[in-house]
Amino acid sequence: MFTGIVEEIGEVTAVEASGDGVRLTVRAPKAVSDAAHGDSISVSGVCLTVVGQGPDWFTADVMRQTLDMSTLLAVEAGHPVNLERATVAHGRLGGHIVQGHIDGTGEVLEVRPGAQWRVLRIALPADLAPLVVDKGSIAVDGVSLTVSAASPAAPAGGVHWFEVSLIPETLEATTLGRRVAGDRVNLETDILARHVQRLHAFASAASAAPATPEYPAATAPPTEGGSK
């Protein structure tokens, strides 16, 4: 479990094939300062497990499904990544509840600079659009952000999008300050929204199901010899 508050920008130093997945080596001085084998570290929003480590690096295995769903498929040595250690139970929830289980990727459509901030407009898959709400929370490359605008349910051109406004600290402390139009980013929607959507789907299915036929109560057989 994470909170989406990035602790450092690390760097992928090696990508090795491992079956149908890969093994990543990431330079991460702060993240490994108290890490142990089996610990979880968020790498640009993807929860990975430490399987090896050194003084300032760790290695993690990435399965095929994770590669297919995330931007980790395209990482190479030298690629910067956002890093966050798993939160502790007595720590502050500085961002929002982030699982590190991303829903998919989005594409940066536009970067609008402001006086002291920057606005990113990001396209997202249509099935994720209902889970993103103005002023709600979303994790982009593992960074907890507040949605500052969202496309209508039926957007012009059919492209669903949302916007986030990045303050100077976020631009400096995460890789989002380096994003340009055309870049792909990992997206994790709010876990609460996903649960509500699932509950609603089951409720809708139940109401649409044919009613169970009612059968008349069983009639007791007549007493032998008739009534007395």
Secondary structure, 3 states (H helix, E strand, C coil): CECCCCCEEEEEEEEEEECCEEEEEEECCCCCCCCCCCCEEEECCEEEEEEEECCCEEEEEECHHHHHHCHHHHCCCCCEEEEEECCCCCCCCCCCCECCCCCEEEEEEEEEECCCCEEEEEECCCCCHHHCCCCCEEEECCEEEEEEEECCCCCHHHCCEEEEEECHHHHHHCHHHHCCCCCEEEEEECHHHHHHHHHHHHHHHHHHCCCCCCCCCCCCCCCCCCCC
